[in-house]
Amino acid sequence: MVRPPLGPVSRDTVSVTDHFVRRVDFGYFVRPAEETETGSPRVEPCLGYLIGHPEGLVLVDTGMGVHPGVDAHYRPQRVGLNEALAAAGTRVDEIRYVVNCHLHFDHCGGNGELPGRPNFAQRVELELARSSDQYLPEFVDVPGVTYEELDGETEILPGVVIVPTPGHTAGHQSVVVRRTDGAVIVAGQSHDHAVGFTGDVLAHRAVGEKLAEPLPVAPAWIPRLLQFDPARVVFAHDNAVWEPADTRC
C-alpha cells in the first residue's frame, strides 16, 4: 500500500482526482501567555481535516485527549470525535486511514476511538513520543491503534503524500493532497499560524533572489512543499488559509 517518494510535482503534468479536503472542528483551547510571545493568552482552534479519496476517507488528526494536567493548563473546550465527524458529514466507522501530524495530546487524543485503521506516523516521532516527557504516552500506544511507521516522504494513497516537516517536533509531518486545481497541503502545526508560513515562503524567495543578508532562515522542507504548487495550505490551530500571492481575490 505504501508507495515510494515522488519527484518534483507540477499540476500541469500529473493526472489527479479531485479529492476533497474538509475541516473538522475539535473545539478550542486557551494558550497561556507564557507560550504566546505576546504577554497575553490566546484562544486557538483545534482542527483536523477529512480527506475524501476513492480508496477511503483519511482523517488527519483526531482531537484533544482528556488529561487533568492538560485541562488545567490549556482549559480545552472539546468537540468529541463522533460529534466533530458528524458535523463534517461522516461517521467514525467510515474512516479508513488516520494520520497524526504529530503525537501531542491535541492531535492524537481520539486515536483510541479508531482502532484497526492504519495510522501513519514518522518512525522518529513514535520513538520520541515513547521516550520524551513532552508527550503523554497514554494517547500514543493505545490498545487497537496500529501505526504504519514511515521513514520520510511517502505516497500513502494515489495523490496523497506525507512529507516530513520537522520543527515543532522532530517527527512532524504534513499531508499533500494533489488536485487538478492545485495541491491542498494540510500543514498541521508546521506553523502556528498562516502568517508564519507566509514569512517562510517569502524568506525562501528572498534567498533565491539573492537579497542581501541578513535574512531569516526558512525550514529546509519549504522548497519541497512549494514543488507541489500548492493552491491552499491549511493548519491545525488557525482558521486562516494560506494561498499564493497571485491568487485572485
N, C-alpha and C positions, 0 to 999 in steps of 0.2 A: 504494500500500500504506500509506503514512504518512498518518495521519488528524490532523485539527486538534485543538487543545487542547479539553478538556472544561470545562464549568462545574462548579459545586458538585455533589457526588455524594452521594446517600443510598441506603443498601441497600434502603430501602422503595420506591424509585421506579425503580430500574434493574434490568432483567431481565438476568441474567448466567448464564453456565455455570460449574459448579464446577470450574474449572481447578485442578490440584493444584500444590503447591509442595513440592519435596523437596530436602533438604540434600545437598550434595556435599562430601565431606571431602577437601581437598587437602593435608592434613598440618598441620604447625605450625612455628613459628619462635620464637626467643628474642629478645624486645625488650630491648635493653641498658638498664642502669639510667638512663643519661642521657636516655632517651626516655620513661620511665615516670612521672616526677614522684614516685616513692616511695623512691628511693635503692636499689632492688633491681631486678634483671632480672625479666622476667615472660614466661612461656611463653603464646603465644596461638595459637588455631587459625587456619587459613586455609580459609575456607568459601566455596563457591559455591552456587548454587541452580538447580534444574531446574524449569522451569515447563511443565506439561502443557497443551496447547492444541489444539483441533481443527485448526488450520492448521499445526501442527508444534511440536516441542519447542524451547523457548527456554532457553539456558544463560546465566546471569548469573555472570560471572567464570570464568576458565579456569585458575587456579592460578599457582604461583610459577615464574618463569623462573630459569634457571641462569646465574649470573654470579659470577666469582671474588670480586669486592668484596662483593657481596651475601652470598655464602656465608660469608665471613669475619666480616661484621658481624652477621648475623642467625642463623647456624647453622641454616638451614631443614632440616626433615625432610619431604621431599616425598612426596606420593602423586601419581603421574603421571596425566595426563588419562584414559587408557584404563582404568586401574585404578579411578580415582575414579568414573568414569561407570558402570563395570560394577557397582560396589558400590551405586550409586543405581538400578540396574535398566535401564540403557540402554547405547548404544554411540555412538562418535564419529559414525558415518555416519547416526545417527538425529537428530542435532542440526541444526535448520534455521535458527535465528537465534541470534545472540550479542549480549550486552550486557555491556560492562565498566562497573562503577560509576565507575571512573576508570582511568587508564593507568599506574599504578605497577607495578613488576615482579611484585608478589604478587597482582595481579588480572588481568593480561593475558598471563601467561607462556606459556599454551597456545594463544594466538590462532593461531599458525602451524600448529597441527595441525587447524585448522578453516577451511581455505581455501574461498573461494567463497560462504560464507554472508554474508548481510547482517549487519554488525556495527554496532550503533547507538551513537553517541558524540556528545556535545555538541561543536559546532564549536570553542568556546573551549578545551575540553580537548585537542582534537587540536592546535590551534595552540600551546598551552603545552607539550604533550608533545614537539613538534618543535623547541622553542626553548629549553627550560629544562634546566639540568643536574640538576634534581631527578628527571628521568626517564631511562630507558635506551632510547635510540632503537631499538636492535636488537629490542626487544619491541613496538614501536609500528608502524612501517612494515615489516611482514613480507611477503615475496612471497606473493601469493594472498589476502591479507586485504583485504576490501572494506568500507570504512566508509560507513555512511549517516549523513551529518552533520546533526545536529539543532540547531535554534536555539530551545531552550526546551521546554516541555511538549508531548508528542506521544503520541497513542494509536497504538502500532505494530501492534497486533492488537486485535480486539474484546475489550475487557475487560482489556487490558494497556497500562498508561500509564506512560511515562517522565516523571519530574518532576525538574527541576534542584534539587539540594540542595547548593549550593556551601558551602565551608568548609574541609574537608580539602584539597581542590583547588578551583580556580575553576570547573572543569567537572564536578565530582562530580554524579552523578545517582542517583536511586533508582527502583525499579520497583514500581508498584502493580498488584496482581492482584485484580480485583474478583470477589467470590464471593457467593453467596446468604447465607452465614453471616458476612459481613463481610469487608472487604478484608484481604489479606495484603500487607504492604509489605516488599520486600527493600531495606533501607536501606543496604547496603554498609558503607562506612566514614564515613557521615554522622556517626556516633558510634563511638568505640572500643568502647563497652560499652552494654548496655541501660540501665544506671543513668543514663548521660548523657542518653539520650533521655527517660527519666522526668523528669529535672531540667528539661529544656527545655519539656516539656509542662506541667509544673506552673508554671514561670516564666510561660509564656503565660497560664495560667489565673489566676495571681495578678494579672497586669496587667489582665486582663479584669474581675476582681472588685475592681479599684481598691484593692488593698492598698497601704499606704503605702510610699514609697521609703525606702531603696534596694532595688532588685530586680535580679536578673540579667536580662540581655537574651537572649532566645531567638532563634534564627535566623529570618529573615523568612519562610522557607518552612514553618515548623512549622504555621501555621494551614492552609496548603493541604493538607498531608498529613492533618491531622485532619478536613478536609472529606470525605475518603474513608471516614470512620467505620471506622478500622482495628480489626480484631479481634486481629491479631497483627503485630508488627514484628520482623524478623529481621536479623542483622548479619553482617558478613564476618569479624570477629575476636572473636566472643562466641557461645558456645553458648546463652546465655540468650535468652529470647524476651520482648519487651515485650507486655503485654496491658493493656487498660483497667482502671482501678481497680474498676469494677463487675462484672468478670468473676467468675463463681462458681468457687471452688476445689473 
